[in-house]
């Protein structure tokens, strides 16, 4: 397998992990919205309510920065990161 | 100031922010000295619009890559701010807290949908389209799939989606300008339009970028300052986001106590159009999982298909910067979105809690009608009370309010000085203008670059291309304003439709263009046109009394449209020949950040 194929394999792997986490916070939680809302969550808000107001939103911000860092590492590993002068 | 403009950005916008805060303080002092509310409103709107116009003029340019992609040198964090302003429209600023106020949980799917979509933008599209080096979204489609028909189809989808969206934004600028400047809506729409064009006409994407950063600063101050102030004034907590659990619980208690009494249809007839009462629980789960998830999903996929957002990531210096910039965009959006439910909570509690001095439920009608702010907002057609049961005291089901009133009127209800209301008007104006600018530019650029330059006259000189782009900008702006002045659909409804149109026609052709090498021209064309037609058909069918299926409503028709688009694209691609070697090589090149972009610096 060429260098480029390996790079793409890893990139695709990272995509699947990212989308799996995204799925949990954007869809998974809300499948059980009614049940989870009975429980008190962070700062005293009901759990599901807190996720729609802050939790999921914050998770997305962190997820994107995490993804960007991981992807940069993958690019560096295979020598595909951009040179500064490009 | 030494050095070039880009290096000095933090300093420039630091001074600007300080200047704006200084202006707020001067207005506050002027109010104490007797400046009228109306004069303060005019001063806020006029001052901020003047600053944006000045930035637009300073950013004027005659170069294609500055006009189309701001010279590809916008730093990560600033592009994040510009995207946040581009993204947060009149709907986010003025209408969102109101929607949460009335509908609670079911409506909050929009908060999740309008943020979660950025994960798709960052992981599936933005870095790859940046590597591609295109000027517009159809530029990517046209080069990746080849052929004028593919390019043209993309322009059609882009125009339908963005135009639906932009009429709503011009409508919002008109609404705010008409309230703040006290002129009729039909004229205010054009005042709004001229302000919008001043920012974008001379500098194109460069002008829009630097005004959007300035607009973000205004809109975020205008949103957060009242939320914190009201929370502190009510004694709800000095940091509302972490401290409103008791207030949320208290609203639940009051809802139990009052109950949601259903009004008779005959009684509701007397309520002015557009006003609503509280009929749904505030923090309880009041929607089925599918209703919530389908709306969130439609908004997320729509986010990743809207060209005016995608083209912001064409302006970063590198692929790496494009990825990080998506994170910053969402961070800046998060600051406002996580505050909207807090504003809705504070607004609702201050109105319905009889233990608070501002509470009106349980008071007599004579008492409520004597309140100054009630009279003002009743006159503006945003508040209404009516004694349906004839007992003389106001019940929860007898109080009606417009969605905009939650953001616009809450400062006044809470007893904040008028300077805050002026600030909020300036913020709403900034939000609607920045989005309208991005959208008009997206349409005009697609038509001037992809239709005029790439299809009609490939030999046109830069000067002529940019002239065409500017003429189109004005024409599209006026067309948008004319339709906005007719007030066909509410602000929020049009915005949601725009997302559905975009995802119906563009989501899969864009994503598969990078992630599926086998996708070819025939498949992409079938996907774009088929998806758009299927989505539009479903919308019309449901609007004209059709029952719909699978719980897909007129707000989520993009789910149907994009499903059709995906099936068509895969089936047609597999039935026809695979893309040639050069195209496959192009896809390989797009997938790695290093090396030359596919399209040259100036093309």
Interface residues (C-beta under 8 A of the other chain):
Chain A: X4 X7 X8 X11 X14 X15 X18 X19 X22 X25 X26 X27 X30 X31 X32 X33 X34 X37 X43 X44 X45 X46 X48 X49 X52 X53 X54 X56 X57 X58 X60 X61 X63 X64 X65 X67 X68 X71 X72 X75 X79 X80 X81 X82 X83 X86
Chain B: X105 X108 X109 X111 X112 X113 X115 X116 X118 X119 X120 X122 X123 X124 X127 X241 X242 X243 X244 X245 X246 X248 X249 X283 X284 X285 X289 X292 X293 X296 X297 X300 X318 X319 X320 X323 X324 X326 X327 X330 X331 X334 X337 X338 X341 X342 X588 X591 X592 X593 X594
